[in-house]
Structure formats: C-alpha cells, structure tokens
C-alpha cells in the first residue's frame, strides 16, 4: 500500500513541478502577468510567500524558513502515516497531500515563494490564485475529512 501512496505523491510532485516549469519557462507568465484562457479562468502569476492560497504570509527570511521547516515536518508525518495506513482511499488522500507539500517546499527553497498561477473567477468575483500542489493538498484533506465523517462508528481509520 505504501508504494501506491508514494507513487501518488511522486505523480503529484511531478505534475506540479512540470506545470510550474511550463508557466515560468514556456508561457513566461511572470513577464506577461496574466493570460485569459476561458471567460472564468486565467493564468495569473503570483509569487506566494504564504501557505496554501495565500494564507499566513511570511514576508521575512525567518518566516520563509519557518514555513519550510513546518511544512517539511508535516510532510514527514504524512509519509509515516502512508507507511502505516491500510485503507487505499486514505493512502490516496495522503499521497495527494504529501506530493503537494513537497512541490511547494521545493518552490519555497528555490524561489523564496510558491509559484501560483491557476486563477478562477466569476464576473467581478475573483477566487484564490493557486497551483497543482495546492489543489492536490485540498483534495487530499477533503477526502480524509469525508472518510472520517462517513466511517462507521468504531472504525480505527480516517
């Protein structure tokens, strides 16, 4: 089961880093700022110094490295959980979280911020700008929550 979880994490990490390479080196989004793709979606470059979707901004070097350390500790705990977990849906969810966390850690170490670029909006209402890693983390956490809330009473897993 752990090979499945780490495989999911590796796939998420690869997709995240490839998408960011494409945004930075092919689309050249930092120079372009924003590119409308659909009436409700555009590619918008944001160098996010906070955590997922801009929360808890860390504008100093100390804050940056604290976020790296905290995220790495969480990723380590998730990796241990993957090794111990027996339920395939939970391993999938944990793999999503781990791959996303690792993708954002690499950005923060390389650039000092996380590369965000997926920007959905509806009319004048703009939603967060995020990346593949953020989407994977969110999907993984939501899957874990749904599993925890719908598990039969007395089950020892999320």
C-alpha positions in Angstrom: 0.0 0.0 0.0 2.9 2.4 0.7 4.2 2.1 -2.9 0.8 3.3 -4.0 0.8 6.3 -1.7 4.4 7.3 -2.6 3.6 6.8 -6.2 0.6 9.2 -6.0 2.9 11.7 -4.2 5.6 11.3 -6.9 3.0 11.9 -9.6 1.5 15.0 -7.9 5.0 16.3 -7.3 6.0 15.8 -11.0 2.8 17.3 -12.4 3.2 20.3 -10.0 6.8 21.0 -10.9 6.3 20.4 -14.7 3.3 22.8 -14.7 5.4 25.4 -12.9 8.3 24.9 -15.3 5.8 25.4 -18.2 4.4 28.6 -16.6 7.8 30.1 -15.9 9.9 29.0 -18.9 7.4 28.4 -21.7 4.5 30.8 -21.1 6.8 33.3 -19.4 3.9 34.3 -17.1 5.9 36.4 -14.7 6.7 38.8 -17.6 3.1 38.6 -19.0 1.3 38.9 -15.7 -2.0 37.3 -16.7 -3.4 35.4 -19.7 -7.1 34.8 -20.1 -7.8 31.2 -21.1 -11.6 31.0 -20.6 -14.3 33.5 -19.6 -13.9 32.3 -16.0 -10.3 31.2 -15.9 -6.9 32.8 -16.5 -3.3 32.1 -15.8 -2.1 34.8 -13.4 1.4 34.7 -11.9 1.6 35.2 -8.1 4.8 34.6 -6.0 3.0 33.4 -2.8 5.0 34.0 0.4 2.2 32.5 2.5 0.9 29.0 2.7 -1.9 27.4 0.7 -3.9 30.0 -1.3 -2.1 33.0 0.3 -2.9 32.3 4.0 -0.3 33.1 6.7 2.0 35.3 4.7 5.7 35.1 5.7 7.5 38.2 4.3 10.8 37.6 6.0 13.6 35.1 5.6 12.9 33.8 9.0 9.3 33.3 8.1 10.2 31.6 4.9 12.4 29.0 6.6 9.9 28.5 9.4 7.3 27.7 6.8 9.8 25.3 5.1 10.5 23.6 8.4 6.9 23.3 9.4 5.8 22.0 6.0 8.7 19.5 6.0 7.7 18.3 9.4 4.1 17.8 8.3 5.3 16.1 5.1 7.4 13.7 7.3 4.4 12.9 9.4 2.2 12.3 6.4 4.9 10.0 5.0 4.9 8.0 8.2 1.1 7.8 8.1 1.3 6.5 4.5 3.6 3.7 5.6 1.2 2.7 8.4 -2.1 3.2 6.7 -4.0 0.2 5.4 -7.0 1.8 3.7 -6.5 2.6 0.0 -8.6 5.7 -0.1 -6.7 7.1 2.8 -3.4 6.3 1.3 -4.5 8.1 -1.9 -5.5 11.2 0.1 -2.2 11.1 2.0 -0.3 10.8 -1.3 -2.0 13.8 -2.6 -1.1 15.8 0.5 2.5 14.6 0.5 3.1 15.3 -3.2 1.6 18.8 -2.9 3.6 19.6 0.2 6.8 18.6 -1.4 6.1 20.6 -4.5 5.5 23.7 -2.5 8.6 23.1 -0.3 10.8 22.9 -3.4 9.4 26.3 -4.7 9.9 28.0 -1.3 13.5 26.8 -1.1 14.3 27.7 -4.8 12.5 31.0 -5.1 11.6 32.2 -1.6 7.9 31.9 -2.6 5.5 29.4 -4.1 4.6 29.8 -7.7 0.8 30.1 -8.0 -0.9 30.6 -11.4 -4.4 29.0 -11.6 -6.9 31.8 -11.3 -10.7 31.2 -11.4 -13.2 34.0 -11.2 -16.9 34.6 -11.8 -17.8 38.1 -13.1 -16.2 40.5 -10.8 -15.7 37.9 -8.1 -12.1 36.6 -8.0 -11.1 33.4 -6.2 -7.7 32.5 -4.9 -4.8 32.0 -7.2 -3.3 28.5 -6.6 -1.3 25.7 -8.2 -1.4 22.0 -8.8 0.2 21.3 -5.4 -2.5 23.4 -3.6 -5.3 21.6 -5.5 -3.8 18.2 -4.5 -3.4 19.1 -0.9 -7.0 20.4 -0.8 -8.4 17.3 -2.5 -6.4 15.0 -0.1 -7.6 16.8 3.0 -11.2 16.9 1.8 -11.1 13.1 1.0 -9.7 12.5 4.5 -12.4 14.6 6.1 -15.2 12.8 4.1 -13.8 9.4 5.1 -13.6 10.4 8.7 -17.1 11.8 8.8 -18.6 8.8 6.9 -16.7 6.0 8.6 -18.8 3.5 10.5 -18.7 4.0 14.3 -15.7 2.2 15.9 -13.6 2.2 12.8 -10.0 3.0 13.6 -9.1 4.9 10.5 -10.0 8.2 8.9 
